[in-house]
C-alpha cells in the first residue's frame, strides 16, 4: 500500500496548533509525530512512501463545504454529467475543499428525484466510496422544496411543497444527509420527527419563522441554520424572529456566507462575537450562476476564500476560521468521527498552507496528493 508523509509543518488539528509531522496510509491518518510506518501498518506493508517537506507551512484538515450548488463547470440544479462533476471536483480540490454536499434546490419533485438518482449513480451517499473522484461526497443537501412561500429567495415558488411526512417520503432516501426547510410549516413536528428517524439533519432556512416558532424547532432537534440572515426576516428590535432565536440558542450552529456580498463583514463579526468560533459554520452556497451577474443566486466564492476573508477582516484567527470550515461543518452533519480533524484513524484529507501568505501549497485527499502548486 502507498503512504504519504508531511514533515516539518505546523498542524492545526483544529483543536490545537503544534509543530509535528503526519503520515497517511491507505487513505487514513496513520501517525502523528511518530516514526514513518508506525501504528496499525508497519513499514513492510508500505510499498511506496512519498515524503513532502512542509516546513514553514500550516497543515489543516481538508475543508468541508456543506452547501455547494455547483460552480462555473457544473450545475447541480440542471442536468449535470460525470465530466462536469469531475471538473468541479478538481476546482474544489485546488481550493482546499476535500468534502462537499451537492446541493439541490426547489424544483419539480420528479426533477429533484432524477438528480438524486444521478448523484447516487456516481457514488454520492452516506457510505460513498468514490473511485473516480478524490473529493468526498458523503451525502446530498436538499435546500427545499419545503420552504416558506414568504421567503423563497431564488427558489421557484410554484414548486414549493408543504412540509409533510407524505412529501418527505416521496422525496428523500438514505443519500440525503441534510435538508433545509421552514419548520414553521410543520406545527406538530411530525415532519421533523420523520427526518430525525431517517438520520437526516434538518436545517432552518428560507423561513419566515417567529422567535417562538424557531425556538420550538430548536427544541425539536433542529441544530443548524442555513445561511443566517439570508432568506429570513431581518433582525428587528421589536419583532425578533429566527435570527435572534438562532443567535441566542447555544445548541444551534449558524452557517454564514462570508463573501462580503450576502453579508456585510460587520454582520459576520456580529455572528462570531455572539456565537463564538465553535458555533459558526462557513459555507459558500457556490452556484453555477453565483454572484457573477450581480445578483445573489448562490455565491462565486470558494471556502478557502471565506477562511481568508475572516482573517483579513480581523474577525477570527486562521485557526478559528479553519475550525469553522472543517470540524464544525463535520459536526453539523454527524461525520465528525470521519472528517474535519487531524487525528489517527480519520480520513486522510489535508491542506498545506504557506504560513506567511496563506496560499495553498498542497492538498491531500483520501491519502493521495490531489493538488500541488509546486
C-alpha positions as CSV (number, residue, x, y, z in Angstrom):
1,X,0.0,0.0,0.0
2,X,1.1,3.6,-0.6
3,X,1.7,6.2,2.1
4,X,2.4,10.0,2.2
5,X,4.2,11.8,5.0
6,X,4.2,15.6,5.6
7,X,7.2,16.6,7.7
8,X,8.2,19.8,9.3
9,X,4.9,21.6,9.3
10,X,2.7,23.1,12.0
11,X,-0.5,21.1,12.4
12,X,-3.9,22.8,13.2
13,X,-5.9,19.9,14.3
14,X,-8.1,22.3,14.6
15,X,-8.4,21.8,18.4
16,X,-4.7,22.7,18.9
17,X,-1.7,24.0,17.0
18,X,1.6,22.2,17.2
19,X,4.7,21.5,15.2
20,X,4.6,17.9,14.1
21,X,4.7,15.5,11.2
22,X,1.8,13.5,9.9
23,X,1.7,10.2,8.0
24,X,-1.2,8.9,6.0
25,X,-1.5,5.2,4.9
26,X,-4.3,3.6,2.9
27,X,-6.5,6.7,2.9
28,X,-6.4,7.2,6.7
29,X,-4.2,9.2,9.1
30,X,-1.9,6.6,10.4
31,X,0.5,8.5,12.7
32,X,1.1,12.0,14.1
33,X,4.6,12.7,15.3
34,X,5.6,9.1,15.1
35,X,8.1,7.2,13.0
36,X,7.0,6.5,9.5
37,X,5.4,3.2,9.3
38,X,4.4,3.0,12.9
39,X,0.8,2.4,14.1
40,X,-1.5,-0.2,12.7
41,X,0.6,-0.5,9.5
42,X,4.3,-1.3,9.7
43,X,6.9,-0.3,7.2
44,X,7.0,-3.7,5.5
45,X,3.4,-3.2,4.4
46,X,4.1,0.2,2.7
47,X,5.1,-0.3,-1.0
48,X,5.6,3.4,-1.8
49,X,6.2,6.3,0.6
50,X,6.0,9.9,-0.6
51,X,7.6,12.4,1.8
52,X,6.9,16.1,1.4
53,X,8.8,18.8,3.4
54,X,6.2,21.3,4.6
55,X,8.5,23.4,6.7
56,X,7.1,27.0,7.0
57,X,3.6,25.7,6.4
58,X,0.4,25.0,8.3
59,X,-1.3,21.6,7.8
60,X,-5.0,21.6,8.4
61,X,-7.9,19.2,7.9
62,X,-9.5,19.4,4.4
63,X,-12.2,22.0,4.1
64,X,-15.8,20.8,4.2
65,X,-18.5,22.7,2.3
66,X,-22.0,21.5,3.2
67,X,-23.7,23.8,0.6
68,X,-22.5,23.5,-3.0
69,X,-24.9,24.1,-5.8
70,X,-22.2,23.9,-8.4
71,X,-19.7,26.2,-10.0
72,X,-18.5,27.5,-13.4
73,X,-18.0,24.0,-14.6
74,X,-21.1,22.3,-13.1
75,X,-24.7,23.0,-12.2
76,X,-26.3,20.5,-9.8
77,X,-29.7,22.3,-10.4
78,X,-29.7,21.4,-14.1
79,X,-28.7,18.1,-15.7
80,X,-25.1,17.5,-14.6
81,X,-22.8,15.0,-16.1
82,X,-20.0,13.0,-14.6
83,X,-17.5,15.0,-16.5
84,X,-18.9,18.2,-15.1
85,X,-18.7,16.8,-11.6
86,X,-15.1,15.8,-12.1
87,X,-14.3,19.3,-13.3
88,X,-16.0,20.8,-10.2
89,X,-14.1,18.3,-8.0
90,X,-10.8,19.5,-9.5
91,X,-11.6,23.1,-8.9
92,X,-12.7,22.4,-5.3
93,X,-9.5,20.5,-4.5
94,X,-7.3,23.3,-5.7
95,X,-9.2,25.5,-3.2
96,X,-8.5,23.0,-0.4
97,X,-12.1,21.6,-0.3
98,X,-12.0,17.8,0.2
99,X,-15.6,17.2,1.2
100,X,-18.8,18.7,-0.3
101,X,-22.5,18.1,-0.1
102,X,-24.0,18.5,-3.6
103,X,-27.0,20.8,-3.0
104,X,-30.3,20.6,-4.9
105,X,-32.8,23.4,-4.7
106,X,-36.5,23.6,-5.0
107,X,-37.9,22.2,-8.3
108,X,-40.4,19.7,-9.5
109,X,-40.1,16.7,-7.3
110,X,-39.5,14.4,-10.4
111,X,-36.5,16.6,-11.4
112,X,-35.1,16.5,-7.8
113,X,-35.5,12.7,-7.7
114,X,-33.8,12.4,-11.1
115,X,-30.8,14.4,-9.9
116,X,-30.7,12.4,-6.6
117,X,-30.5,9.2,-8.7
118,X,-27.7,10.7,-10.8
119,X,-25.7,11.6,-7.8
120,X,-26.2,8.2,-6.3
121,X,-25.1,6.6,-9.6
122,X,-21.7,8.3,-9.2
123,X,-21.3,7.1,-5.6
124,X,-22.7,10.0,-3.6
125,X,-24.2,8.8,-0.3
126,X,-23.6,8.2,3.3
127,X,-21.4,5.2,2.5
128,X,-19.9,6.8,-0.6
129,X,-16.6,5.4,-1.8
130,X,-16.0,7.4,-5.0
131,X,-13.3,5.7,-7.0
132,X,-13.4,8.2,-9.9
133,X,-13.5,11.3,-7.7
134,X,-10.9,12.1,-5.0
135,X,-13.3,14.6,-3.4
136,X,-15.6,13.1,-0.8
137,X,-19.4,13.5,-1.2
138,X,-20.9,11.7,1.8
139,X,-24.5,12.8,1.0
140,X,-26.9,15.3,-0.6
141,X,-28.1,18.6,0.8
142,X,-31.7,19.3,-0.2
143,X,-32.4,23.0,0.0
144,X,-36.1,22.8,-0.4
145,X,-38.7,22.2,-1.6
146,X,-40.4,22.5,1.8
147,X,-39.8,26.2,2.3
148,X,-41.8,29.3,3.2
149,X,-43.5,30.9,0.3
150,X,-42.9,34.2,2.0
151,X,-39.1,33.6,1.8
152,X,-38.3,31.8,-1.4
153,X,-35.3,33.8,-2.4
154,X,-34.3,32.4,-5.9
155,X,-36.3,29.2,-5.4
156,X,-39.3,28.9,-7.8
157,X,-42.4,29.5,-5.7
158,X,-44.5,27.3,-7.9
159,X,-42.5,24.2,-6.8
160,X,-42.5,24.9,-3.1
161,X,-44.2,22.0,-1.3
162,X,-45.8,21.6,2.1
163,X,-43.6,20.2,4.9
164,X,-45.4,16.9,5.5
165,X,-44.4,13.3,6.0
166,X,-46.1,12.4,2.8
167,X,-44.0,14.8,0.7
168,X,-40.8,13.8,2.5
169,X,-41.4,10.1,2.0
170,X,-41.8,10.8,-1.8
171,X,-38.6,12.9,-1.9
172,X,-35.8,11.6,0.4
173,X,-33.8,8.5,0.7
174,X,-30.6,7.5,2.6
175,X,-28.4,9.5,0.2
176,X,-29.9,12.7,1.7
177,X,-27.9,13.8,4.7
178,X,-29.1,17.4,5.2
179,X,-32.3,19.2,4.4
180,X,-33.0,23.0,4.6
181,X,-36.7,23.7,5.4
182,X,-39.1,26.1,7.0
183,X,-40.0,24.4,10.3
184,X,-43.0,26.7,11.0
185,X,-44.7,24.8,8.2
186,X,-44.7,21.7,10.4
187,X,-46.6,22.9,13.5
188,X,-47.0,19.5,15.0
189,X,-43.4,18.4,14.4
190,X,-44.2,15.2,12.6
191,X,-42.0,16.0,9.5
192,X,-39.1,16.9,11.7
193,X,-39.5,13.6,13.6
194,X,-39.6,11.7,10.3
195,X,-36.3,13.3,9.2
196,X,-34.6,12.6,12.5
197,X,-35.8,9.0,12.4
198,X,-34.3,8.6,9.0
199,X,-31.0,10.2,10.1
200,X,-31.4,13.3,8.0
201,X,-30.3,16.6,9.6
202,X,-32.8,19.4,9.4
203,X,-31.7,23.0,9.0
204,X,-33.8,26.1,9.4
205,X,-33.7,28.2,6.2
206,X,-35.8,30.1,3.7
207,X,-38.1,30.5,6.7
208,X,-40.5,33.1,8.0
209,X,-40.5,31.7,11.5
210,X,-41.1,33.9,14.5
211,X,-38.8,33.6,17.5
212,X,-41.3,31.3,19.2
213,X,-41.6,29.1,16.1
214,X,-37.8,28.9,15.7
215,X,-37.4,28.1,19.4
216,X,-39.9,25.2,19.0
217,X,-37.9,23.9,16.0
218,X,-34.7,24.0,18.0
219,X,-36.4,22.1,20.9
220,X,-37.4,19.5,18.3
221,X,-33.8,18.9,17.3
222,X,-33.0,21.5,14.6
223,X,-29.4,22.4,15.4
224,X,-28.4,24.3,12.2
225,X,-29.5,27.5,10.4
226,X,-28.8,27.7,6.6
227,X,-27.1,31.0,5.5
228,X,-28.1,33.0,8.6
229,X,-29.8,36.4,7.7
230,X,-30.4,35.4,4.1
231,X,-34.0,34.4,3.1
232,X,-35.4,35.1,6.5
233,X,-36.8,38.1,8.3
234,X,-34.1,40.6,9.2
235,X,-33.0,41.2,12.8
236,X,-35.6,43.6,14.3
237,X,-35.6,45.0,17.8
238,X,-39.4,44.8,18.1
239,X,-40.0,41.6,16.2
240,X,-37.2,39.2,17.0
241,X,-37.5,36.2,14.7
242,X,-35.4,33.2,13.7
243,X,-32.2,35.2,13.5
244,X,-32.5,36.3,17.2
245,X,-33.5,32.8,18.2
246,X,-30.5,31.3,16.5
247,X,-28.1,33.8,17.9
248,X,-29.3,33.2,21.5
249,X,-29.6,29.4,21.5
250,X,-26.3,27.7,22.4
251,X,-27.4,24.5,20.8
252,X,-27.6,26.0,17.4
253,X,-24.8,26.4,14.8
254,X,-25.2,29.2,12.3
255,X,-24.0,28.8,8.7
256,X,-22.8,32.0,7.1
257,X,-21.7,33.0,3.6
258,X,-18.6,35.2,4.2
259,X,-18.2,36.6,0.7
260,X,-18.9,40.3,1.6
261,X,-22.0,40.3,-0.6
262,X,-24.5,38.0,1.1
263,X,-23.5,39.5,4.4
264,X,-21.6,42.7,5.3
265,X,-18.4,41.8,7.1
266,X,-19.7,43.5,10.3
267,X,-22.7,41.2,10.3
268,X,-20.3,38.3,10.1
269,X,-18.4,39.8,13.0
270,X,-21.6,40.1,15.0
271,X,-22.4,36.4,14.5
272,X,-18.9,35.5,15.5
273,X,-18.9,37.6,18.6
274,X,-22.3,36.3,19.8
275,X,-21.9,32.6,18.8
276,X,-18.2,32.1,19.1
277,X,-15.9,30.0,16.8
278,X,-17.5,26.7,18.0
279,X,-21.0,27.6,16.7
280,X,-20.3,29.1,13.3
281,X,-20.1,27.1,10.1
282,X,-18.6,28.6,7.0
283,X,-20.4,27.7,3.7
284,X,-20.2,29.1,0.2
285,X,-23.6,28.3,-1.4
286,X,-21.5,28.2,-4.5
287,X,-23.5,28.1,-7.7
288,X,-23.2,27.9,-11.5
289,X,-24.6,31.5,-11.7
290,X,-23.4,32.8,-8.4
291,X,-22.8,36.5,-7.9
292,X,-21.1,37.0,-11.3
293,X,-24.3,38.6,-12.7
294,X,-24.6,40.9,-9.8
295,X,-27.5,39.0,-8.1
296,X,-27.3,36.7,-5.1
297,X,-28.0,33.4,-6.9
298,X,-25.7,31.4,-4.7
299,X,-22.2,32.7,-4.5
300,X,-19.0,32.7,-6.5
301,X,-16.6,32.3,-3.6
302,X,-14.5,29.3,-2.5
303,X,-14.4,28.1,1.0
304,X,-10.7,28.9,1.3
305,X,-11.5,32.4,0.3
306,X,-14.1,32.6,3.0
307,X,-11.5,31.4,5.5
308,X,-9.1,34.1,4.3
309,X,-11.8,36.8,4.5
310,X,-12.4,36.1,8.2
311,X,-8.6,36.5,8.8
312,X,-8.3,39.6,6.6
313,X,-11.4,41.2,8.1
314,X,-9.7,40.6,11.5
315,X,-12.8,38.7,12.7
316,X,-11.0,35.4,13.6
317,X,-7.6,33.9,13.7
318,X,-6.6,31.4,11.0
319,X,-7.1,28.5,13.4
320,X,-10.6,29.7,14.3
321,X,-11.5,30.1,10.7
322,X,-10.3,26.6,9.9
323,X,-12.4,25.3,12.8
324,X,-15.5,26.9,11.2
325,X,-14.7,25.4,7.8
326,X,-13.9,21.9,9.0
327,X,-14.8,20.4,12.4
328,X,-17.9,22.5,12.9
329,X,-19.2,21.5,9.4
330,X,-18.5,17.8,10.2
331,X,-20.4,18.1,13.5
332,X,-23.4,19.6,11.8
333,X,-23.9,16.5,9.6
334,X,-22.8,13.9,12.1
335,X,-19.5,13.0,10.4
336,X,-17.0,14.3,13.0
337,X,-15.9,10.6,13.5
338,X,-14.6,10.6,9.9
339,X,-13.6,14.0,8.8
340,X,-12.9,17.6,10.0
341,X,-9.9,17.0,12.3
342,X,-6.3,15.7,12.2
343,X,-6.4,12.5,14.3
344,X,-5.2,8.9,13.8
345,X,-7.9,6.9,12.1
346,X,-9.6,9.8,10.4
347,X,-9.9,10.2,6.7
348,X,-6.6,11.5,5.2
349,X,-7.8,14.8,3.9
350,X,-5.2,17.6,4.5
351,X,-4.4,21.1,3.2
352,X,-1.0,22.6,3.4
353,X,-0.9,26.4,3.6
354,X,2.1,28.7,3.4
355,X,2.4,30.3,6.8
356,X,3.4,33.8,5.5
357,X,0.9,34.1,2.6
358,X,-1.8,31.5,3.4
359,X,-1.5,30.3,-0.2
360,X,-2.4,26.7,-0.6
361,X,0.7,24.6,-1.5
362,X,-0.6,21.0,-1.4
363,X,-3.9,19.2,-0.9
364,X,-4.1,15.5,0.1
365,X,-7.5,13.8,-0.5
366,X,-8.2,10.3,0.7
367,X,-4.5,9.8,1.3
368,X,-3.3,10.8,-2.2
369,X,-1.7,14.0,-3.4
370,X,-4.6,15.7,-5.2
371,X,-3.1,19.1,-5.9
372,X,0.3,20.7,-5.6
373,X,1.3,24.2,-6.6
374,X,4.9,23.1,-7.0
